[in-house]
Amino acid sequence: MTEIIKYFDCFAGIGGFHCGAQQIKSNKYEFSHVAYCEIEPNARKVYEMTCNTKDSQRINDVKEIKTKKNPNGVEVTPFDMLFAGFPCQSFSNVGYRKGFDDPRGQLFFYILDMLDYYRPKYFVLENVQKIHTIKGGDLLAEMKQALQEIGGGYILHTWNLLASDYGLPQKRNRIFFCG
C-alpha cells in the first residue's frame, strides 16, 4: 500500500521542491501537493504556470499563516511534510550576512512557528552553504538546536550538497536541514 505524503511548499519560489517531489519514483510513497506560499508575484506566477496548483491552497505571505503566535491567521490545509527554501539574502556572501539581524533572516522563525503549530512528520529546509560561517558557526548551531527542540522534537540531519553532483547545471553549494 502506498503512503501519501501531503506537502506544503513554503517560500516556494518557482517550484524547485515541487519538481523534486513530483520526480520521486517509489512504490512506497506518493507525494501530494496541498498548499504553497510565495510572496514574490512573478515567482508565484511561474510556480502556478509550471506546477499543478488547481487543487492546492495558495497563501501569498508566510506572515498570514495561522500559528500559536498568529491565531487569527489562515489555517493551512493539513500536511505531512514542510518544504521551505527560506530567503538566503541574510546568510549569503552576496548579502550583508546579518543573519537574524535582517528581517529576511527572521523568516526562519516563521518556519519554527509552523513546525510547532502543525507538527508535520517531516521537513526539508534549504539555504546557502555559507550559513555555517556566520558568527563562527554559532548561528547554524542555534538553528539546529531550535529545529531539534521545536514541537515534539525532530531528529535533525544536515547536509552540505553541491547541486552539480545531482545533475543540475550549476556549481552551487546548499545546506539542507531534514527532520
VEXDREN-2710 file (C-alpha; in Angstrom, 1 decimal):
% VEXDREN-2710
k/r/px/py/pz
1/MET/0.0/0.0/0.0
2/THR/1.3/3.4/-1.0
3/GLU/1.6/6.1/1.8
4/ILE/0.5/9.5/0.6
5/ILE/2.7/12.3/1.9
6/LYS/0.9/15.7/1.7
7/TYR/3.3/18.6/1.4
8/PHE/3.3/22.3/1.9
9/ASP/5.7/24.2/-0.3
10/CYS/6.6/27.3/1.7
11/PHE/8.8/30.0/0.2
12/ALA/8.0/28.1/-3.0
13/GLY/9.9/30.3/-5.5
14/ILE/9.4/28.9/-9.0
15/GLY/9.0/25.3/-7.7
16/GLY/12.3/23.5/-7.1
17/PHE/11.0/21.4/-4.2
18/HIS/7.7/20.8/-6.0
19/CYS/9.6/19.5/-9.1
20/GLY/11.8/17.3/-6.9
21/ALA/8.8/15.8/-5.1
22/GLN/7.0/15.0/-8.3
23/GLN/10.0/13.2/-9.8
24/ILE/10.3/10.8/-6.9
25/LYS/9.6/7.3/-8.1
26/SER/8.5/5.0/-5.3
27/ASN/6.2/2.1/-4.7
28/LYS/6.0/3.0/-1.1
29/TYR/5.4/6.8/-1.1
30/GLU/3.4/9.2/-3.2
31/PHE/3.6/13.0/-2.8
32/SER/0.5/15.2/-2.9
33/HIS/0.8/18.9/-3.2
34/VAL/-1.7/20.5/-0.8
35/ALA/-0.5/24.1/-0.3
36/TYR/2.1/26.6/-1.3
37/CYS/3.3/30.1/-0.2
38/GLU/5.2/32.6/-2.3
39/ILE/5.2/36.4/-1.7
40/GLU/7.0/37.4/-4.9
41/PRO/4.3/37.9/-7.6
42/ASN/6.5/36.9/-10.6
43/ALA/7.9/33.8/-8.9
44/ARG/4.3/32.9/-7.8
45/LYS/3.1/33.3/-11.4
46/VAL/5.8/31.0/-12.8
47/TYR/5.0/28.5/-10.0
48/GLU/1.4/28.5/-10.9
49/MET/2.1/28.1/-14.6
50/THR/4.5/25.1/-14.1
51/CYS/3.2/23.3/-11.1
52/ASN/-0.3/21.8/-10.8
53/THR/-1.9/24.2/-8.2
54/LYS/-5.6/23.9/-9.1
55/ASP/-6.4/21.8/-6.1
56/SER/-3.8/23.4/-3.8
57/GLN/-4.3/26.1/-1.2
58/ARG/-2.5/29.4/-2.1
59/ILE/-1.0/31.6/0.6
60/ASN/0.7/34.8/-0.5
61/ASP/2.7/35.7/2.6
62/VAL/4.1/33.4/5.3
63/LYS/3.2/36.0/7.9
64/GLU/-0.5/35.3/7.2
65/ILE/-0.3/31.7/8.3
66/LYS/-2.1/30.6/11.4
67/THR/0.2/29.6/14.3
68/LYS/0.2/29.8/18.0
69/LYS/1.7/33.3/17.7
70/ASN/-0.8/34.2/15.0
71/PRO/-4.1/32.5/16.0
72/ASN/-6.2/34.7/13.6
73/GLY/-4.1/33.7/10.5
74/VAL/-5.0/31.4/7.6
75/GLU/-5.2/27.7/8.6
76/VAL/-3.1/25.7/6.2
77/THR/-4.5/22.5/4.7
78/PRO/-3.2/19.6/6.8
79/PHE/0.2/18.4/5.6
80/ASP/2.8/15.8/6.5
81/MET/5.9/17.5/5.1
82/LEU/7.1/21.1/5.0
83/PHE/9.4/22.1/2.2
84/ALA/10.9/25.6/2.7
85/GLY/13.8/27.3/0.8
86/PHE/13.7/30.3/3.1
87/PRO/15.2/33.6/1.9
88/CYS/19.0/33.4/1.7
89/GLN/20.0/37.1/1.4
90/SER/20.7/37.4/5.1
91/PHE/23.1/34.5/5.1
92/SER/24.9/34.7/1.7
93/ASN/28.1/36.2/0.6
94/VAL/26.2/38.4/-1.8
95/GLY/24.1/39.9/1.0
96/TYR/25.3/41.6/4.2
97/ARG/25.4/38.3/6.2
98/LYS/23.3/39.9/9.0
99/GLY/21.6/36.6/9.8
100/PHE/18.8/37.1/12.3
101/ASP/19.5/40.8/12.5
102/ASP/18.0/41.1/9.0
103/PRO/14.2/40.9/8.7
104/ARG/14.5/38.3/5.9
105/GLY/16.7/36.2/8.2
106/GLN/13.9/36.3/10.8
107/LEU/11.6/34.5/8.5
108/PHE/13.3/31.3/9.8
109/PHE/11.3/31.8/13.0
110/TYR/8.1/31.6/11.0
111/ILE/9.2/28.1/10.0
112/LEU/9.7/27.2/13.6
113/ASP/6.2/28.5/14.4
114/MET/4.7/26.4/11.6
115/LEU/6.6/23.3/12.8
116/ASP/5.4/23.9/16.3
117/TYR/1.8/24.5/15.4
118/TYR/1.2/22.0/12.6
119/ARG/3.8/19.4/13.7
120/PRO/4.3/17.7/10.3
121/LYS/6.0/14.3/10.3
122/TYR/8.9/15.6/8.2
123/PHE/10.5/18.8/6.9
124/VAL/13.2/19.7/4.4
125/LEU/14.7/23.2/4.5
126/GLU/17.3/24.6/2.2
127/ASN/19.6/27.6/2.3
128/VAL/23.1/28.8/1.3
129/GLN/26.1/26.7/2.5
130/LYS/27.9/29.8/3.9
131/ILE/25.3/30.0/6.7
132/HIS/27.7/27.9/8.7
133/THR/30.3/30.7/8.8
134/ILE/28.1/33.4/10.3
135/LYS/29.1/34.2/13.9
136/GLY/31.8/31.5/13.8
137/GLY/29.2/28.8/13.3
138/ASP/27.0/29.9/16.3
139/LEU/24.1/30.9/14.1
140/LEU/23.9/27.4/12.4
141/ALA/24.2/25.8/15.9
142/GLU/21.3/27.9/17.1
143/MET/19.2/27.0/14.1
144/LYS/19.9/23.3/14.6
145/GLN/19.1/23.4/18.3
146/ALA/15.8/25.2/17.6
147/LEU/14.8/22.7/14.9
148/GLN/15.5/19.8/17.2
149/GLU/13.5/21.2/20.1
150/ILE/10.5/22.7/18.3
151/GLY/7.1/20.9/18.5
152/GLY/7.5/17.4/19.7
153/GLY/11.2/17.5/18.7
154/TYR/12.7/16.3/15.5
155/ILE/15.7/14.1/14.7
156/LEU/17.7/16.5/12.6
157/HIS/20.2/15.8/9.8
158/THR/22.0/18.4/7.8
159/TRP/23.9/18.0/4.5
160/ASN/26.1/20.3/2.6
161/LEU/25.4/19.4/-1.0
162/LEU/26.7/20.6/-4.4
163/ALA/24.0/21.0/-7.0
164/SER/26.1/19.8/-9.9
165/ASP/26.6/16.4/-8.1
166/TYR/22.9/15.9/-8.6
167/GLY/22.5/16.6/-12.3
168/LEU/21.9/20.4/-12.1
169/PRO/23.9/22.6/-14.4
170/GLN/25.4/24.8/-11.7
171/LYS/28.1/24.7/-9.0
172/ARG/26.1/25.9/-6.1
173/ASN/26.5/24.6/-2.6
174/ARG/23.5/24.4/-0.4
175/ILE/22.8/23.2/3.2
176/PHE/19.8/21.1/3.7
177/PHE/18.1/20.6/7.1
178/CYS/16.0/17.5/7.2
179/GLY/13.9/16.4/10.2
END
